[in-house]
Amino acid sequence: MCIRDSYILRYVMPFVLTVVLVASALALAASTYLTTPRTSITTSQVDKEELLSRYLTGHDSLSMHIHPVLKIFVDGREIEIPANIGVEPDGRTRYIHTHDATGVIHIESPVYAEFTLGDFMKIWGKRLDPECFDIYCGTVKVSVNGSPISNPASYVLRDRDNIVVEVTTGGHGEG
């Protein structure tokens, strides 16, 4: 064995092994850090009302990101679901919101929660019960993916749900 080989084995190899071990430990720690939500919210620590009052931040890692679609008809006429429900004038955005008038509801939350159609209506400021949607009262029928549901306010929203609310006022207009 020459002096150069002895030098490499004695001084260089321990240094290389140390660098590899430190780099591996950092990579493992970084992957754990990067996949952990940046929020202290957990479903056991916070109630639904508090979740509904919170806004997204640029630091949130999302545990939930779904897009149900809502269509509302009153006496056969489609009612537009407005853009920016749940978006404040200063840009703050609630966990449940819309971006446009297509009827797509965006639910983006750092914790999993069973957000309901009633939660969306609350943020929108509209009434939905077996007799009325907003100011339109009469017969209210709600279906999800073609199947009727009996308690629409408590229906838990799922990704890609197609929700249809149909109100028949019987020609009485606003209730």
N, C-alpha and C positions, 0 to 999 in steps of 0.2 A: 504494500500500500504506500502510495506516495504522500508527501506532505500536504499537497492540495486536497486529496481525498480525505485525509484525516481532518483537515481544517473544515471541510464541508460537513462531514459527519458530526464533528464536535460543536461547531458554532452556527452554521447556517441551518441545518435541519431542525434543531430545537426552535429556532426563531420562526421558521416556516410553519412548523406544527402549531406553535403558539398563535400565530396569525390566523391559521385555518380554524382553530378552536374558537377563538374570539369572534371571528366572522360568523361562524355557525351559530353561536349563542346569540349574537345580535340579530341574525336573520330570524331565528325562532322567536325572540322577544318582539321584534318588529311585526311579525305576522299576527301575533296575539294582539298587539296594540292596534294594528290597523283594522282588525275585524271586530273589535269591541266597540259598541255604540258609545258616542261621545256625550252621553247624557246620563244623568243620575236617575232618570225616570224609570220606574218599573211598574208593572200593573198592580203589584201589591202595595205600592207606596202612594198611588194616586187614584182618585176616583174619576169616573167618566166625565163629570161636570168640569173637573180641572183640565182633563185632556181636551175637552171641547173648547176651552178658553185659551189654550196655548197656541203659539205660532211656531212655524218651522224656523230653524236657524241654519246657517251655512255649515254648522258643525254637527248636525244630526246625521247619524247613520240610520238608515231606514230599516226597520224590522218589518214594515208593512207598506206596500205600494200597490194599490188595486184601482181598477177603473170600471165600476158599474155604469150603465147607461140608463137614464131616466127620460121617459116621454110622458107628457100630461096632455089629456084632451078634455075639454069642457064642451058638452053638446056637440061633439064631433070636431071641434076646432082645436088645433094644437096650440098649447100655451108654451111660449118660449122659456126655456131655462136660461136665465141670463149669464153672461160672462162675469167672472170675478166675484161670484158668491164666496164669501169667506176670505176675500182679499181686501185689506184696508187700503184707503187712499195713499198711505205712505209706503205701500208695498208689502207690509207684513201679511203673511199667509197662514191661515189656520190649517190644521191637519186635514180637514175636510173642506174642499173648495172646488171651484170650476175655473177653467181658463178661458172658455169660449161658450158660445150659445148652442153647442151641439148636443147638450144633455149628458155629456160625459162628466161623471163625478170623480174627482181625484181624491184618493185617501192615501196620505203619506204620513206615516207615524214612526217615531223612533221606538215605539213599543207596540206589540200586538194588542189590539182591543177589538171587541165586537161592536163596531160602529153600526148604527141602525139607520134606516130611512128616516125615522123620527129625529135622529141626531142631525142629519142633513137639513131637514125641514126647520129645525130649531136655529141652525146657523143662518139659513135663508130667511127666517122670520115668517114662515108660512105655517098655517094650520093644516093638519092632515089627520082625519079621523073617519070613522065609518059613515058620517053624514056630510062632511065638507072637506074640500081642498081650498085653502085660503078663504076667499069670500064667496066661493061657489058651493052651494049646498044642494043636496038632493040625494041621489043614489051614487055612491062611490064604490067603484070596483077596481081592485088592484091585482095585477098578475105579474109574476116573475118567471121569465123564460117560458111564457105561455100557460103557466099554472096559476089559478087564483090563490090568493092568500087572504086570510081573514083579519089579521091585525097588522096593517102595513107599517104603523109607527114602530113596532118592535121587530120588524124584519131585519135580520143581520145582513148587511151588504157583503157581497162576494165579487171577486174579480169577474168581469165580463157578464154580469147579470144584465138582463134586459128587463127593465121595470116599466110597466105601463099603468098609469093612473087614468081612469076614465070616470068623469063626473057627468051625470045626466041631471040637469036641473028641472026637467019637466016644463021648460019654457018660462020658468020663474026668474031666470037670470041669477043675479047675486042674491045670496041668502042673508 
